[in-house]
Amino acid sequence: MYIDTHVHLNADQYEEDLQEVINRALEANVTKMVVVGFDRKTIEKAMQLAADYTFIYAVIGWHPVDAIDCTEEDLQWIEELSANEKVVGIGETGLDYYWDKSPKDVQQALFRKQIRLAQKVKLPIIIHNREATEDVVRILHEEEAHLTGGIMHCYGGSVETAKQCIDMNFMISLGGPVTFKNAKKPKEVATEIPLEHLLIETDAPYLAPHPHRGKRNEPALVTLVAEEIARLKGISVEEVAAATTQNAKKFFGIN
């Protein structure tokens, strides 16, 4: 069994064939999926999917790229929705210095607010980090993010930074990039970080694993992420599947 711990089934890319995508995931033994909403539209869809399917859970928050659009009312709404038992995390939040839609200070302020929100509602926080590692780790320290813990989503950083995050009560989640031939850092992390600290995800419809790179991703392909981790660690894919599934159930408090 597999759990896709980060997927955007609420994306427009699935409008035509969502049920088929879900069916393929179930056929591939992906028995649970965590759908992430990151603005008004995608949060509403994530909540609807979690209501419609027993095996789908929601993570809700505000994406750093769109930080400039987030209001206090939006944060209040997220807090209210987080009382729903199918909501298992706050995010994805963090910092993204690749896109320049939202100024860095605006992103950082919203990031801090969402860490505090996660602490208030006692849910883990799911971190998006793009070209902002130093500031992400610093803010997690300053805001005592270890109190809730969380996930470094689609982790692409160094082994050293991964260990720092693990020390702060964070899980390291690997996605499609670990299968890319030139992905040195994710492969090093998969090799060196113990299985008890790892999760797997697709971030679908984005970042499809090899040999589907560049195409639309979907949760069924999380099995390819597990296969690559197993290859790098020299263990069976069943071992990776069992460990990461157990990790996800424990982390999100789902059975």
C-alpha positions in Angstrom: 0.0 0.0 0.0 1.0 3.6 -0.7 -0.1 7.0 0.5 0.4 10.0 -1.8 1.0 12.7 0.9 0.8 15.7 -1.5 -1.4 15.8 -4.6 -3.5 18.5 -6.3 -6.5 16.5 -7.5 -8.2 19.9 -7.1 -6.3 21.2 -10.1 -8.0 22.1 -13.4 -5.9 19.5 -15.2 -8.2 16.8 -13.8 -11.5 18.3 -14.7 -12.2 16.0 -17.5 -11.1 12.6 -16.0 -10.9 12.9 -12.2 -12.6 9.7 -11.4 -10.4 7.7 -13.8 -7.3 9.2 -12.2 -8.6 8.2 -8.8 -9.5 4.7 -10.0 -5.9 4.3 -11.4 -4.5 5.3 -8.1 -6.6 2.7 -6.2 -5.6 0.0 -8.8 -2.0 0.9 -8.1 -2.6 0.3 -4.3 -2.4 4.0 -3.5 -5.0 3.7 -0.8 -5.0 7.2 0.6 -4.3 10.6 -0.9 -3.8 14.0 0.8 -5.1 16.8 -1.4 -3.5 20.2 -0.9 -5.4 23.5 -1.3 -3.5 26.7 -1.4 -6.0 29.5 -2.3 -9.8 30.0 -2.1 -10.6 27.9 -5.2 -8.3 25.0 -4.5 -9.2 24.9 -0.8 -12.9 24.6 -1.5 -12.2 21.8 -4.0 -9.9 20.0 -1.5 -12.6 20.1 1.2 -15.2 18.8 -1.3 -13.0 15.9 -2.3 -12.3 15.0 1.3 -16.0 15.0 1.9 -16.8 12.9 -1.1 -14.1 10.2 -0.7 -13.3 8.4 2.6 -9.7 7.8 1.5 -9.0 11.5 0.6 -7.8 14.0 3.2 -7.2 17.7 2.9 -4.3 20.1 3.7 -5.3 23.8 3.6 -3.2 26.9 3.5 -2.0 29.7 1.4 0.8 29.4 -1.2 3.8 31.8 -0.8 3.7 32.8 -4.5 0.2 34.3 -3.9 1.0 35.7 -0.4 0.2 39.2 -1.6 -3.5 38.1 -2.3 -4.1 36.6 1.2 -6.2 38.6 3.6 -6.9 38.2 7.3 -10.4 37.0 6.4 -8.8 34.2 4.3 -6.7 33.1 7.3 -9.7 33.2 9.6 -11.6 31.0 7.0 -8.7 28.5 6.9 -8.7 28.4 10.7 -12.5 27.7 10.8 -12.2 24.9 8.2 -9.3 23.3 10.0 -11.7 22.1 12.7 -13.0 19.5 10.1 -11.7 16.1 11.0 -10.6 15.4 7.4 -8.2 18.4 7.5 -4.8 17.0 8.5 -2.4 19.9 8.0 -1.9 23.6 7.3 -0.2 24.5 4.0 1.3 24.5 1.7 3.1 27.5 3.0 6.7 28.7 3.0 8.8 30.8 0.7 9.3 30.9 -3.0 12.0 33.2 -4.3 11.9 31.9 -7.8 8.6 33.7 -8.8 8.5 37.4 -7.9 4.7 38.0 -7.7 4.8 38.4 -3.9 7.6 40.4 -2.2 9.9 38.5 0.2 8.7 40.4 3.2 5.1 39.7 2.4 5.8 36.0 2.0 7.8 35.9 5.2 5.0 37.6 7.2 2.4 35.2 5.9 4.6 32.2 6.5 5.0 33.2 10.2 1.2 33.7 10.5 0.5 30.2 9.1 3.1 28.6 11.4 1.3 30.3 14.3 -2.1 29.2 12.9 -0.9 25.6 12.7 0.3 25.8 16.4 -3.1 27.3 17.4 -5.2 24.5 15.7 -2.6 21.8 16.6 -1.9 20.6 13.1 1.4 20.0 11.3 2.6 22.4 8.7 3.5 21.6 5.1 6.4 23.5 3.7 7.0 24.8 0.1 10.5 26.0 -0.4 12.0 27.2 -3.6 15.3 29.0 -3.6 14.8 30.2 -0.1 16.3 27.4 2.1 18.2 29.7 4.5 15.2 31.9 5.3 12.8 28.9 5.5 15.0 27.1 8.1 15.6 30.4 10.0 11.9 31.2 10.3 11.0 27.6 11.3 13.5 28.0 14.1 12.3 31.4 15.2 8.7 30.5 15.2 9.3 27.2 17.1 7.8 25.1 14.3 9.0 22.0 16.1 5.9 22.3 18.3 3.7 21.1 15.5 6.3 19.5 13.2 5.6 19.2 9.6 6.7 18.1 6.1 9.4 19.4 3.9 7.3 18.9 0.7 9.0 17.7 -2.5 12.3 18.1 -0.8 15.2 19.1 -3.0 17.8 20.3 -0.6 20.9 18.9 1.0 21.3 16.0 3.4 22.6 18.4 6.0 19.6 20.7 5.8 17.3 17.6 5.8 18.9 16.6 9.1 18.3 20.1 10.5 14.6 19.8 9.6 14.3 16.3 11.1 15.7 17.8 14.3 12.8 20.3 14.2 10.3 17.4 14.1 9.8 17.5 10.3 9.4 14.7 7.8 11.2 14.7 4.5 8.9 14.0 1.5 10.4 12.9 -1.8 8.6 13.2 -5.2 9.2 12.7 -8.9 12.5 14.6 -9.0 14.2 11.7 -7.1 13.8 9.6 -10.3 15.4 12.2 -12.5 18.9 11.1 -13.8 20.5 14.4 -12.9 18.8 14.9 -9.5 21.9 14.5 -7.3 20.6 16.0 -4.0 17.2 14.1 -3.9 19.1 10.8 -4.6 21.6 11.6 -1.8 18.7 12.3 0.6 16.9 9.1 -0.4 20.1 7.1 0.2 21.3 8.7 3.5 18.1 9.7 5.4 16.7 6.8 7.4 13.3 5.4 6.2 11.5 6.4 9.4 11.9 10.1 8.4 10.7 9.7 4.8 7.4 10.2 3.0 6.5 9.9 -0.7 4.3 12.2 -2.8 3.6 13.1 -6.4 2.8 16.8 -6.3 0.6 15.8 -9.2 -0.3 17.2 -11.8 3.3 18.5 -11.6 6.7 16.9 -11.5 5.9 13.5 -13.1 8.6 10.9 -12.4 10.8 9.3 -15.0 9.9 8.0 -17.6 6.8 10.3 -17.6 8.8 13.5 -17.1 7.1 16.5 -18.7 3.7 14.9 -18.8 0.8 15.3 -16.5 1.5 13.5 -13.2 -1.0 11.5 -11.2 -1.1 9.7 -7.8 -0.7 6.2 -9.3 2.8 7.2 -10.3 3.9 7.6 -6.6 4.9 3.9 -6.9 7.8 5.0 -9.2 9.0 7.3 -6.4 9.0 4.3 -4.0 10.8 2.1 -6.5 13.6 4.6 -6.9 14.0 5.0 -3.2 14.1 1.2 -2.8 16.8 1.0 -5.6 18.9 3.7 -3.9 18.7 2.1 -0.5 19.2 -1.4 -1.8 15.9 -2.7 -0.2 12.6 -4.0 -1.5 9.9 -1.6 -2.7 7.5 -3.4 -0.3 9.7 -2.2 2.5 9.6 1.4 1.3 5.8 1.2 0.7 5.2 -0.2 4.2 7.5 2.3 6.0 6.3 5.4 4.2 2.6 4.4 4.6 3.1 3.8 8.3 5.0 7.1 8.6 2.1 9.0 6.8 -0.6 7.4 9.0 1.3 8.2 12.2 2.1 11.7 11.0 -1.3 12.7 9.9 -3.1 10.7 12.6 -5.1 8.7 10.0 -5.9 5.0 10.1 
